[in-house]
Amino acid sequence: MEKVMKFAERIKKVQKKVETVLKVQEKMKQQTDRERRESEMWKAEDKVILRIKDLVFKERLAKKLVDCYVGPYIIDEVVSTNMVKL
């Protein structure tokens, strides 16, 4: 019977710790979400310009003579939150 009582006390202590941790996590989430904004989704027919910094070309282009951006391109379809079809 003593073992059962000790086990029950241990479970209660663990539950209190878990509740405390969950409250702290919720508070942290609220603080973080307070400064976040919902990003606007791209829509079909929107126009975008692309930065060519990471594009690969067959021939090496002179940096001084190439624009930093190309476009505008029209979005045909939104595939996911971070991918669009031009």
N, CA and C atoms as a LAMMPS dump frame, in Angstrom:
ITEM: TIMESTEP
0
ITEM: NUMBER OF ATOMS
258
ITEM: BOX BOUNDS ff ff ff
-5.0000000000000000e+02 5.0000000000000000e+02
-5.0000000000000000e+02 5.0000000000000000e+02
-5.0000000000000000e+02 5.0000000000000000e+02
ITEM: ATOMS id mol type element x y z
1 1 1 N 0.824 -1.197 0
2 1 2 C 0 0 0
3 1 3 C 0.863 1.254 0
4 2 1 N 2 1.206 0.676
5 2 2 C 2.886 2.374 0.711
6 2 3 C 3.413 2.695 -0.672
7 3 1 N 3.739 1.659 -1.433
8 3 2 C 4.269 1.863 -2.777
9 3 3 C 3.239 2.551 -3.668
10 4 1 N 1.991 2.185 -3.497
11 4 2 C 0.922 2.793 -4.29
12 4 3 C 0.795 4.273 -3.945
13 5 1 N 0.883 4.605 -2.672
14 5 2 C 0.777 5.998 -2.235
15 5 3 C 1.959 6.819 -2.76
16 6 1 N 3.161 6.255 -2.683
17 6 2 C 4.337 6.957 -3.182
18 6 3 C 4.237 7.174 -4.691
19 7 1 N 3.741 6.154 -5.381
20 7 2 C 3.571 6.266 -6.826
21 7 3 C 2.563 7.363 -7.165
22 8 1 N 1.463 7.408 -6.422
23 8 2 C 0.432 8.426 -6.653
24 8 3 C 0.991 9.828 -6.395
25 9 1 N 1.798 9.989 -5.358
26 9 2 C 2.404 11.294 -5.064
27 9 3 C 3.361 11.703 -6.178
28 10 1 N 4.136 10.725 -6.657
29 10 2 C 5.07 11.015 -7.737
30 10 3 C 4.328 11.458 -9.005
31 11 1 N 3.23 10.796 -9.288
32 11 2 C 2.42 11.139 -10.461
33 11 3 C 1.861 12.554 -10.319
34 12 1 N 1.405 12.913 -9.123
35 12 2 C 0.862 14.262 -8.895
36 12 3 C 1.939 15.317 -9.105
37 13 1 N 3.153 15.054 -8.629
38 13 2 C 4.263 16 -8.82
39 13 3 C 4.582 16.172 -10.3
40 14 1 N 4.601 15.061 -11.015
41 14 2 C 4.879 15.124 -12.455
42 14 3 C 3.787 15.904 -13.168
43 15 1 N 2.546 15.686 -12.801
44 15 2 C 1.432 16.411 -13.409
45 15 3 C 1.556 17.913 -13.172
46 16 1 N 1.934 18.319 -11.965
47 16 2 C 2.105 19.74 -11.662
48 16 3 C 3.215 20.35 -12.511
49 17 1 N 4.322 19.602 -12.649
50 17 2 C 5.425 20.093 -13.477
51 17 3 C 4.991 20.245 -14.931
52 18 1 N 4.253 19.256 -15.414
53 18 2 C 3.786 19.301 -16.799
54 18 3 C 2.847 20.482 -17.008
55 19 1 N 1.94 20.697 -16.082
56 19 2 C 1.021 21.834 -16.184
57 19 3 C 1.785 23.148 -16.218
58 20 1 N 2.809 23.275 -15.366
59 20 2 C 3.619 24.489 -15.332
60 20 3 C 4.329 24.695 -16.671
61 21 1 N 4.91 23.634 -17.193
62 21 2 C 5.624 23.733 -18.467
63 21 3 C 4.664 24.128 -19.587
64 22 1 N 3.49 23.54 -19.613
65 22 2 C 2.511 23.865 -20.646
66 22 3 C 2.055 25.32 -20.555
67 23 1 N 1.87 25.827 -19.341
68 23 2 C 1.495 27.232 -19.168
69 23 3 C 2.594 28.152 -19.678
70 24 1 N 3.836 27.82 -19.357
71 24 2 C 4.968 28.625 -19.802
72 24 3 C 5.074 28.589 -21.327
73 25 1 N 4.892 27.421 -21.911
74 25 2 C 4.952 27.306 -23.375
75 25 3 C 3.861 28.137 -24.041
76 26 1 N 2.677 28.109 -23.485
77 26 2 C 1.573 28.893 -24.043
78 26 3 C 1.877 30.385 -23.956
79 27 1 N 2.434 30.804 -22.843
80 27 2 C 2.796 32.217 -22.672
81 27 3 C 3.869 32.625 -23.689
82 28 1 N 4.867 31.748 -23.885
83 28 2 C 5.919 32.031 -24.859
84 28 3 C 5.34 32.104 -26.269
85 29 1 N 4.403 31.23 -26.585
86 29 2 C 3.778 31.239 -27.904
87 29 3 C 3.02 32.538 -28.121
88 30 1 N 2.295 32.998 -27.115
89 30 2 C 1.551 34.251 -27.232
90 30 3 C 2.503 35.419 -27.471
91 31 1 N 3.627 35.448 -26.743
92 31 2 C 4.591 36.524 -26.919
93 31 3 C 5.186 36.51 -28.326
94 32 1 N 5.491 35.327 -28.82
95 32 2 C 6.072 35.213 -30.153
96 32 3 C 5.053 35.575 -31.227
97 33 1 N 3.841 35.09 -31.094
98 33 2 C 2.809 35.347 -32.094
99 33 3 C 2.383 36.806 -32.112
100 34 1 N 2.608 37.506 -31.03
101 34 2 C 2.209 38.908 -30.959
102 34 3 C 2.921 39.738 -32.023
103 35 1 N 4.167 39.388 -32.316
104 35 2 C 4.95 40.156 -33.274
105 35 3 C 4.893 39.588 -34.689
106 36 1 N 4.282 38.435 -34.853
107 36 2 C 4.188 37.831 -36.181
108 36 3 C 2.984 38.376 -36.923
109 37 1 N 3.183 38.495 -38.218
110 37 2 C 2.067 38.89 -39.071
111 37 3 C 1.759 37.735 -40.011
112 38 1 N 0.521 37.596 -40.327
113 38 2 C 0.123 36.581 -41.301
114 38 3 C 0.597 37.045 -42.672
115 39 1 N 1.377 36.204 -43.339
116 39 2 C 1.885 36.599 -44.647
117 39 3 C 0.765 36.513 -45.666
118 40 1 N 0.755 37.465 -46.563
119 40 2 C -0.266 37.481 -47.59
120 40 3 C 0.083 36.442 -48.642
121 41 1 N -0.889 35.697 -49.05
122 41 2 C -0.67 34.69 -50.079
123 41 3 C -0.561 35.378 -51.431
124 42 1 N 0.279 34.801 -52.256
125 42 2 C 0.345 35.256 -53.635
126 42 3 C -0.947 34.853 -54.314
127 43 1 N -1.333 35.619 -55.284
128 43 2 C -2.527 35.297 -56.05
129 43 3 C -2.132 35.138 -57.509
130 44 1 N -2.899 34.357 -58.238
131 44 2 C -2.675 34.247 -59.671
132 44 3 C -2.872 35.635 -60.277
133 45 1 N -2.11 35.931 -61.274
134 45 2 C -2.124 37.206 -61.992
135 45 3 C -1.31 38.296 -61.289
136 46 1 N -0.743 38.027 -60.118
137 46 2 C 0.179 38.985 -59.501
138 46 3 C 1.479 38.988 -60.298
139 47 1 N 2.208 40.088 -60.222
140 47 2 C 3.481 40.179 -60.928
141 47 3 C 4.616 40.174 -59.908
142 48 1 N 5.705 39.47 -60.248
143 48 2 C 6.868 39.401 -59.374
144 48 3 C 8.126 39.622 -60.199
145 49 1 N 9.186 40.054 -59.526
146 49 2 C 10.493 40.124 -60.162
147 49 3 C 11.406 39.149 -59.441
148 50 1 N 12.38 38.586 -60.156
149 50 2 C 13.27 37.591 -59.584
150 50 3 C 14.664 38.157 -59.43
151 51 1 N 15.295 37.825 -58.338
152 51 2 C 16.685 38.198 -58.12
153 51 3 C 17.545 37.116 -58.764
154 52 1 N 18.535 37.498 -59.57
155 52 2 C 19.298 36.507 -60.326
156 52 3 C 20.566 36.058 -59.617
157 53 1 N 20.729 36.439 -58.381
158 53 2 C 21.943 36.095 -57.646
159 53 3 C 22.22 34.588 -57.655
160 54 1 N 21.208 33.764 -57.48
161 54 2 C 21.409 32.324 -57.373
162 54 3 C 21.059 31.558 -58.652
163 55 1 N 20.737 32.263 -59.712
164 55 2 C 20.453 31.577 -60.972
165 55 3 C 21.748 31.135 -61.625
166 56 1 N 21.706 30.006 -62.315
167 56 2 C 22.892 29.462 -62.99
168 56 3 C 22.712 29.656 -64.495
169 57 1 N 23.72 30.233 -65.133
170 57 2 C 23.694 30.473 -66.567
171 57 3 C 24.729 29.591 -67.252
172 58 1 N 24.484 29.249 -68.524
173 58 2 C 25.435 28.437 -69.273
174 58 3 C 26.743 29.191 -69.476
175 59 1 N 26.637 30.452 -69.801
176 59 2 C 27.824 31.285 -69.993
177 59 3 C 27.941 32.238 -68.814
178 60 1 N 29.146 32.451 -68.375
179 60 2 C 29.359 33.378 -67.264
180 60 3 C 29.146 34.802 -67.765
181 61 1 N 28.308 35.53 -67.06
182 61 2 C 27.99 36.896 -67.448
183 61 3 C 28.803 37.876 -66.614
184 62 1 N 29.174 38.983 -67.21
185 62 2 C 29.926 40.002 -66.481
186 62 3 C 29.008 40.619 -65.429
187 63 1 N 29.448 40.603 -64.174
188 63 2 C 28.614 41.1 -63.081
189 63 3 C 28.219 42.562 -63.27
190 64 1 N 29.149 43.35 -63.781
191 64 2 C 28.882 44.787 -63.915
192 64 3 C 27.815 45.076 -64.958
193 65 1 N 27.672 44.181 -65.941
194 65 2 C 26.768 44.446 -67.047
195 65 3 C 25.399 43.796 -66.895
196 66 1 N 25.229 43.008 -65.855
197 66 2 C 23.971 42.278 -65.669
198 66 3 C 23.143 42.962 -64.589
199 67 1 N 21.846 43.081 -64.872
200 67 2 C 20.936 43.619 -63.851
201 67 3 C 20.816 42.628 -62.701
202 68 1 N 20.468 43.134 -61.542
203 68 2 C 20.315 42.269 -60.362
204 68 3 C 18.996 41.511 -60.375
205 69 1 N 18.017 42.031 -61.077
206 69 2 C 16.687 41.429 -61.095
207 69 3 C 16.213 41.249 -62.532
208 70 1 N 15.348 40.281 -62.749
209 70 2 C 14.712 40.088 -64.042
210 70 3 C 13.211 40.008 -63.827
211 71 1 N 12.472 40.369 -64.837
212 71 2 C 11.027 40.301 -64.723
213 71 3 C 10.407 41.581 -65.222
214 72 1 N 9.211 41.847 -64.957
215 72 2 C 8.264 41.139 -64.096
216 72 3 C 7.661 39.918 -64.784
217 73 1 N 7.377 38.905 -63.977
218 73 2 C 6.712 37.693 -64.433
219 73 3 C 5.338 37.631 -63.797
220 74 1 N 4.404 37.051 -64.516
221 74 2 C 3.044 36.896 -63.997
222 74 3 C 2.922 35.506 -63.375
223 75 1 N 2.332 35.447 -62.194
224 75 2 C 2.121 34.169 -61.505
225 75 3 C 0.944 33.46 -62.155
226 76 1 N 1.196 32.229 -62.643
227 76 2 C 0.129 31.426 -63.246
228 76 3 C -0.659 30.659 -62.194
229 77 1 N 0.079 30.097 -61.227
230 77 2 C -0.574 29.218 -60.262
231 77 3 C 0.218 29.228 -58.958
232 78 1 N -0.484 29.194 -57.834
233 78 2 C 0.162 29.074 -56.533
234 78 3 C 0.181 27.595 -56.177
235 79 1 N 1.394 27.015 -56.116
236 79 2 C 1.531 25.586 -55.846
237 79 3 C 1.471 25.318 -54.349
238 80 1 N 2.212 26.082 -53.551
239 80 2 C 2.179 25.961 -52.095
240 80 3 C 2.5 27.33 -51.521
241 81 1 N 2.655 27.414 -50.195
242 81 2 C 2.871 28.724 -49.564
243 81 3 C 4.187 29.355 -49.965
244 82 1 N 5.16 28.548 -50.391
245 82 2 C 6.452 29.125 -50.779
246 82 3 C 6.861 28.722 -52.191
247 83 1 N 5.9 28.32 -53.017
248 83 2 C 6.216 27.942 -54.377
249 83 3 C 5.104 28.408 -55.31
250 84 1 N 5.506 29.083 -56.394
251 84 2 C 4.541 29.532 -57.386
252 84 3 C 5.023 29.125 -58.777
253 85 1 N 4.093 28.998 -59.688
254 85 2 C 4.419 28.683 -61.077
255 85 3 C 4.292 29.963 -61.873
256 86 1 N 5.375 30.311 -62.594
257 86 2 C 5.377 31.54 -63.38
258 86 3 C 5.022 31.251 -64.822
